[in-house]
Amino acid sequence: MDNIYFIGRRTSDIAASFDGNKLDPFFKGSVTAYGGNTQGNISYNATSGLQIVNSVYIDRNIALYNKFFGDRITEIVKNDKHAKFIPYSKFWADLVPENLKDRIICYNNGGPIDFLESKFNFKNFIKNKIPQPAFEIISGKKILDLIAKGEIPSTTNPNGKRDVVVQVEFGAGGNGTYFATKKYPLDPSVINPKDKYVVSEFTQNKCSLGCSFIITDNGVATYPCGIQIMNGPQFIGSDFHAFTLLDEDIKAECRQVAVDFGNLLRQAYPDLRGFFGLDMIITSEEKPRVFAIETNPRFTGTTSLLNILSHRAGIGSVYEHTHKAFFCGKDKNLHVTLQELLDRITPNARKRYAAPGEEVEGVYKEGLDKTAFQEDGFYTYAVFEEIKQYNIHDDRQEYKAWLGKKQKGKNPDA
């Protein structure tokens, strides 16, 4: 029987309780970047004492980082001949030493995932099949030309004729996404004339949301959808309770779009299995529409919260659901059985706190804040207090200080 280990960024990704004191018993152990050396977890930051930041891996300590993961994974296999590894995403799968790649499970390797990670490919893939905003893929030079002609709002010419969203081909969590609207004009300096971008029509929306689902041999089972908490284009959390406040027909449409996309994936790539995410928006029209925006063909930023809610509902681990999708193919009704289980998850509101400088008046001390649904394009800055508690490092201030030193020509690691 396999002993399964998790490889990922945080121990909170496999938390089974809101206080983070209980890790997912589905795993024999884990190797993570952040966390503590407890409950079978081996953490890079706790072991090395080094602070790490995702966006500066290459600049600072990628060699030490890779060696740590390679050594720990090799050590686990040496002591446990039944060890298998579930990676959070491709980045973490790549940290498994080459001679141990056959021990990676529940992972869709190869072309389809690389294909779907591209926003260009995703939009072309669902074109005329799943509703989405109108788009075109053009060069940075053409975008700058459109700005110069007054077609697109910018900081130099905010009175452009049309509002759009500009995105790079690859980026997660809002990185590489730029608004170009009259109220939030684009800074032309972020556009490289030699690169290509996808330019989508800006659609005023009631809210953005994410829906996660499991693909099995014979169908698609969906988790509760969550309204995304955004700081501009940056994703910083999800609220599953807020989604329950929407009208029933809209909620049903959101789930159906996710199922339709899952089935589209199944038809195009019959070997795909496991956990996927789909980001959507609900338009603010009198009769709202649901548009697909992009997919995450892997575990996502909401997986940790879904895992906690899943354990709380008594239906076990999200990772166990994924494992069944890969290894219970003979069960033709698996997606139906899974859906019956996932429907037991009870979304609930969580405490939030106001960011420095934010109007505290707009945030309730308990439950939902007053900007659960946006009126002016953006959400308030708010995150789950509980999730923040057990992510051992909050490196934002350290990162800013490190970058500040580097930009001044000083040694940031001194």
Secondary structure, 3 states (H helix, E strand, C coil): CCEEEEEEEEHHHHECCCCCCCECCCCCEEEEEECCCCCCEEEHHHHHCCCCCHHHHHHHCHHHHHHHHHHHHHHHHHHCCCEEEEECCHHHHCCCCHHHHHHECCCCCCHHHHHHHCHHHHHHHHCCCCCCCCEEEEEHHHHHHHHHCCCCCECCCCCCCCCEEEECCCCCCCCCEEEECCCCCECHHHCCCCCEEEEEECCCEEEEEEEEEEECCCCEEECCCEEEEEECCEEEEEEHHHHCCCCHHHHHHHHHHHHHHHHHHHHHCCCCCEEEEEEEEEECCCCCCEEEEEEECCCCCCHHHHHHHHHHCCCCCHHHHHHHHHHCCCCCCHHHHHHHHHCCCCCCCCCECCCCCCCHHHCCCCCCCCCCCCCCCCCCCCCEHHHHHHCCCCCHHHHHHHHHHHHCCCCCCC
